[in-house]
Amino acid sequence: MNDVDRSMPPAEVGRLARTVLDAVGTVVVGKRDALELVLAGILAGGHVLLEDLPGLGKTLTARSFAQALGLDFRRLQFTPDLLPADVTGSFLYDQSSGDFAFRAGPVFTNLLLADEINRTPPKTQSALLEAMQEKQVSVEGVTYRLDEPFHVLATANPIEYEGTYPLPEAQLDRFLLRVSFGYPSHDEEWDVLRRRIARRREEAEIKPVVDAATLRAMQAALEDVVVEDSVGRYIVALTAATREHPSVLVGASPRGSLALLLLSRVRAVLANRDYVVPEDVKAVAAPALAHRITLRPEMWLRRVDPSFVVGEVLDSTPAPASGALPSYAAGR
């Protein structure tokens, strides 16, 4: 990424991000906090798991962000008979040339909606792993790079278990955060109906606010958001505390600390700051860490939620109150 891409100030990133959220908010009603988290995942360069009940706007959210961000968008419906080649693409015989040619699959896009990802077998789920982590796809020994930006927004139904394949921990860990929308209030639900009546058609269109190149510049500019040493150690302390909690069998990995760092930077620019404060970390702790925690079996019997564990960790871990400069910035 060149120096021109990195020249955007954090304040401009925040302004553009809020404009994108306003645009998406004209279609997805009353879910500003959840939408901020989804956009934070995209700006932080990661992938987002949307886990919620059917009909609560997950697919609409993905399509709306693709439109507002000016990204190429594809939707892939995951089913029990879906094959890895249906995700990545495959080689087909070309009669005109007498040779095999690669036909790219739906993963070759900027924003991929992996709809109901837990309905497909693990072999097909794993076809996404290399793309999500390495930004590349390997088919029959040939590696193809994915164009940036590349983000996966995956949806999963948390209550249907028949005919589903739970995501393995390795794949859950690839998602930067997990977001739930929840049911709208009565006023919000009426607003959905009112807007549908007003536009006189089913589909809602959003004009692009930015394009793919601008999004890459926004992502690069987040590297200039300052993280003071005590805040960085607070992030590490929170993640480490999930491994020591008595209800937890396996705590969050260092990838959880990285997720907190990246998402906290986005929260900072959304609040018109070029530095991270502990409140930024607290705001993204549950979405970033809860899906990385494996509870002890007896906790599942008691219906303890991993988010509750993250809340207890937040309550028991002292937050810093330091104004010192970060050590890596001392030589600037």
C-alpha positions in Angstrom: 0.0 0.0 0.0 1.6 3.3 -1.1 2.0 6.5 0.9 -0.9 8.2 -0.9 -3.2 5.5 0.6 -1.9 6.3 4.1 -2.3 10.0 3.8 -5.9 10.2 5.0 -6.2 11.7 8.6 -8.1 9.7 11.2 -10.6 12.6 11.5 -11.6 12.1 7.8 -11.9 8.3 8.4 -14.4 9.1 11.1 -16.4 11.5 9.0 -16.6 9.0 6.1 -17.5 6.1 8.4 -20.3 8.1 10.0 -21.6 9.0 6.6 -21.6 5.3 5.6 -23.5 4.4 8.8 -26.1 7.2 8.1 -26.6 5.8 4.6 -27.0 2.2 5.8 -29.3 3.4 8.6 -31.8 4.7 6.0 -32.4 1.0 5.1 -31.6 -0.9 8.3 -33.7 0.7 11.0 -32.7 1.3 14.6 -29.6 -0.9 14.9 -26.9 1.8 15.0 -24.8 0.1 17.7 -24.8 -3.2 15.8 -24.1 -1.5 12.5 -21.2 0.3 14.0 -19.7 -3.0 15.0 -20.2 -4.5 11.5 -18.5 -1.4 10.0 -15.7 -1.6 12.6 -15.0 -5.2 11.5 -14.7 -4.1 7.9 -12.6 -1.0 8.6 -10.3 -3.2 10.8 -9.8 -5.4 7.8 -11.6 -8.5 9.3 -14.6 -10.7 8.9 -17.9 -10.5 10.8 -20.1 -13.3 12.0 -23.8 -12.2 12.2 -25.5 -14.6 14.5 -29.2 -14.0 15.0 -32.7 -15.3 14.3 -34.1 -15.3 10.7 -35.7 -12.1 9.4 -33.7 -9.6 11.5 -31.9 -7.9 8.7 -28.6 -9.8 8.4 -28.7 -10.2 4.6 -30.0 -6.7 4.2 -27.1 -5.3 6.3 -24.5 -7.1 4.2 -26.0 -5.8 0.9 -26.4 -2.3 2.2 -22.8 -2.0 3.4 -21.6 -3.3 0.0 -23.6 -0.6 -1.7 -22.5 2.2 0.6 -18.9 1.2 0.4 -18.9 0.8 -3.4 -17.8 -2.9 -3.2 -18.5 -5.8 -5.5 -20.9 -8.1 -3.6 -21.9 -11.7 -3.9 -24.2 -13.9 -1.8 -23.6 -17.6 -1.4 -26.3 -19.7 0.2 -24.6 -22.5 2.2 -26.5 -25.8 2.0 -25.6 -29.4 3.1 -24.8 -30.4 -0.5 -22.5 -27.4 -1.2 -19.0 -28.5 -2.3 -15.7 -26.6 -1.7 -15.4 -26.0 -5.5 -18.8 -24.2 -5.3 -17.0 -21.7 -3.1 -13.6 -21.4 -4.6 -14.2 -22.2 -8.2 -12.8 -25.1 -10.3 -11.1 -26.0 -13.6 -13.4 -26.7 -16.6 -12.5 -28.0 -20.0 -12.6 -25.4 -22.7 -13.4 -27.0 -26.0 -12.2 -24.0 -28.0 -8.7 -24.0 -26.6 -8.5 -27.8 -25.8 -7.3 -27.0 -22.3 -8.7 -26.6 -18.8 -9.5 -23.1 -17.7 -10.2 -21.9 -14.2 -13.7 -20.6 -13.5 -13.6 -18.4 -10.4 -16.1 -19.1 -7.7 -18.2 -16.5 -5.7 -15.3 -16.1 -3.2 -13.6 -13.8 -5.8 -15.4 -10.6 -4.7 -14.9 -7.7 -2.3 -17.7 -8.5 0.1 -19.0 -12.1 0.3 -22.2 -12.9 2.2 -21.8 -16.5 3.5 -25.5 -17.1 4.3 -26.3 -19.7 6.9 -22.6 -20.9 7.0 -23.4 -23.5 9.7 -25.7 -25.4 7.3 -22.8 -26.7 5.2 -20.4 -29.6 6.2 -17.0 -28.8 7.7 -15.1 -29.6 4.5 -16.9 -26.8 2.7 -16.7 -24.5 5.7 -12.9 -25.0 5.6 -12.8 -23.9 2.0 -13.3 -20.4 3.3 -10.5 -20.6 5.9 -7.6 -20.0 3.5 -9.4 -17.1 1.8 -10.3 -15.5 5.1 -6.8 -15.8 6.6 -4.4 -15.6 3.7 -6.5 -13.7 1.2 -5.9 -16.4 -1.4 -7.4 -19.5 -2.8 -5.6 -22.8 -3.8 -7.3 -25.0 -6.4 -5.6 -28.2 -7.6 -2.2 -26.9 -6.6 -2.6 -23.4 -8.2 -2.8 -20.4 -5.9 -4.9 -17.3 -6.8 -4.7 -14.1 -4.9 -8.0 -12.3 -3.9 -8.4 -8.7 -4.8 -8.4 -6.3 -1.8 -10.5 -5.4 0.0 -11.9 -8.8 0.8 -14.3 -9.4 3.6 -16.7 -12.2 4.6 -20.0 -11.5 6.4 -21.3 -14.8 7.5 -24.7 -15.5 9.0 -25.7 -18.2 11.4 -28.9 -19.2 13.1 -28.2 -19.7 16.9 -31.2 -21.8 17.7 -31.6 -24.3 14.9 -29.5 -27.4 15.4 -31.1 -30.0 13.2 -29.2 -30.2 9.9 -26.5 -27.8 11.0 -22.8 -28.2 11.5 -21.4 -26.0 14.4 -18.4 -23.9 13.3 -15.1 -25.3 14.7 -13.1 -23.1 17.0 -10.4 -22.6 14.4 -13.0 -21.0 12.0 -14.7 -19.0 14.7 -11.4 -17.5 15.6 -11.0 -16.3 12.0 -14.0 -13.9 12.6 -12.8 -10.6 14.0 -16.1 -10.2 15.9 -19.6 -11.7 16.3 -22.6 -9.4 16.2 -26.3 -9.9 17.0 -29.1 -7.5 16.1 -32.1 -8.6 18.3 -35.7 -7.8 17.7 -36.7 -4.2 16.9 -38.9 -2.2 19.2 -42.5 -1.6 18.1 -41.7 1.9 16.8 -38.7 0.6 14.9 -40.7 -2.2 13.4 -43.4 0.3 12.3 -40.7 2.4 10.8 -39.6 -0.6 8.7 -43.2 -0.9 7.4 -43.6 2.8 6.8 -40.4 3.0 4.7 -41.5 0.0 2.7 -44.8 1.7 1.9 -43.1 4.9 1.0 -40.6 3.4 -1.5 -43.3 1.3 -3.2 -41.0 -1.6 -4.0 -39.2 -4.4 -2.1 -35.5 -3.6 -2.8 -33.9 -0.6 -1.2 -30.9 1.0 -3.0 -28.1 3.0 -1.4 -25.8 5.2 -3.4 -22.1 4.6 -2.8 -20.5 6.9 -0.2 -16.9 5.7 -0.9 -15.3 3.2 -3.3 -12.9 0.3 -2.8 -9.8 2.4 -3.1 -11.1 4.9 -0.5 -12.0 2.0 1.9 -8.4 0.8 1.6 -7.1 4.2 2.4 -9.4 4.4 5.5 -8.2 1.0 6.6 -4.5 2.1 6.2 -5.2 5.4 8.1 -6.2 3.5 11.2 -2.5 2.6 11.7 -2.0 6.2 12.8 -4.5 5.9 15.7 -2.3 5.9 18.8 -2.5 3.1 21.4 -0.8 4.1 24.6 1.2 1.4 26.4 -1.1 1.1 29.4 -4.1 0.7 27.1 -2.3 -2.0 25.1 -1.4 -3.9 28.4 -5.1 -3.5 29.4 -6.1 -5.3 26.2 -3.7 -8.1 27.0 -4.9 -8.3 30.6 -8.5 -8.7 29.5 -7.7 -11.4 27.0 -5.5 -13.3 29.5 -8.2 -13.1 32.1 -10.6 -15.1 29.9 -8.1 -18.0 30.1 -8.1 -17.9 33.9 -11.8 -17.5 34.5 -13.2 -20.5 36.5 -16.1 -21.0 34.0 -13.9 -21.2 31.0 -12.3 -24.3 29.5 -10.4 -22.6 26.7 -9.9 -18.8 26.8 -9.3 -16.3 24.0 -6.1 -16.6 22.0 -3.7 -13.7 21.2 -5.8 -13.2 18.1 -8.4 -12.0 20.5 -6.0 -9.3 21.7 -5.4 -8.3 18.1 -9.1 -8.0 17.5 -9.5 -5.7 20.6 -6.7 -3.6 19.3 -8.0 -3.2 15.8 -11.6 -2.7 16.8 -10.7 -0.2 19.5 -8.9 2.0 16.9 -12.1 2.1 14.8 -14.2 3.0 17.9 -11.8 5.9 18.5 -12.1 7.4 15.0 -15.9 7.1 15.2 -15.7 9.2 18.4 -13.5 11.8 16.6 -10.3 10.8 18.3 -6.9 9.7 17.0 -6.1 7.8 20.2 -7.6 4.8 22.0 -9.1 5.1 25.5 -10.1 2.2 27.8 -13.8 2.8 27.0 -13.2 1.9 23.4 -11.8 -1.4 24.5 -14.7 -2.1 26.8 -17.2 -1.3 24.0 -15.8 -4.0 21.7 -14.8 -6.6 24.3 -17.9 -8.8 24.2 -18.2 -8.9 20.3 -14.5 -9.5 20.0 -13.9 -12.1 22.7 -17.1 -14.0 23.5 -17.1 -16.3 20.4 -13.4 -17.2 21.2 -14.3 -18.7 24.6 -15.1 -22.3 25.2 -17.1 -22.8 28.5 -16.8 -25.8 30.7 -19.7 -28.3 30.0 -21.4 -27.6 33.3 -21.7 -23.9 32.4 -23.7 -24.8 29.3 -26.0 -26.8 31.5 -26.5 -23.7 33.6 -27.1 -21.7 30.4 -24.1 -19.4 31.1 -23.4 -17.2 28.1 -19.8 -16.4 27.1 -20.7 -12.7 27.0 -21.5 -12.9 30.7 -18.0 -14.2 31.3 -16.5 -11.3 29.3 -18.6 -8.9 31.4 -17.2 -10.4 34.6 -13.7 -10.1 33.2 -14.3 -6.4 32.4 -15.6 -5.9 36.0 -12.6 -7.6 37.6 -9.8 -6.1 35.4 -8.6 -2.6 36.4 -8.7 -0.1 33.6 -5.7 2.2 33.2 -5.7 6.0 33.7 -2.4 7.0 32.1 -1.6 9.8 29.7 1.9 8.6 28.8 3.1 8.4 25.2 3.3 4.9 23.7 6.8 3.6 23.8 6.8 2.9 20.0 6.1 6.6 19.4 8.9 7.9 21.6 11.3 8.2 18.6 8.9 10.1 16.4 
